Amino acid sequence: KKKAQHFVEKLSPYCEKIDIAGSIRRGNAHVSDVEIVAVPMRQHDLLGQPQVKLPTPLDDFFRKNGVQLIKNGSLLKKFIHGKMTVDLFLPLRVGNFLGGYCPLGQVTAQCLTT
């Protein structure tokens, strides 16, 4: 949990909201990876929709710090720190955060709330 909290502290200046997820949040004794859900600060269009294809301050942080991303999508980033894999899930809005966050392909009405 300390390692996950370290990542949250490092990444929080670049996010609207961020929190630990997955097996660490559930308090499981065996943890094989770190999962974090974060809504990165994004530019918005005139209608207030987040611009997913534009780089975010979080992307700049990874680039400036030489983080080698295994996956570098707009909704999921993955990297390895030491022996630990870190999955960073990136919903578009705070309303899609944690309780309402849906993995890709598992969209429900709850996930679509804003």
Buried (B, 14 or more C-beta within 10 A) or exposed (E): EEBBEEBBEEBEEBBBBBBBBBBBBEEEEEBEBBBBBBBBEBEEEEEEEBEBEEBBEBBEBBEEEEBEBEEEEBEBBBBEEEEBBBBBBBBBBEBBBBEBBBEEEEEEEEBEEE
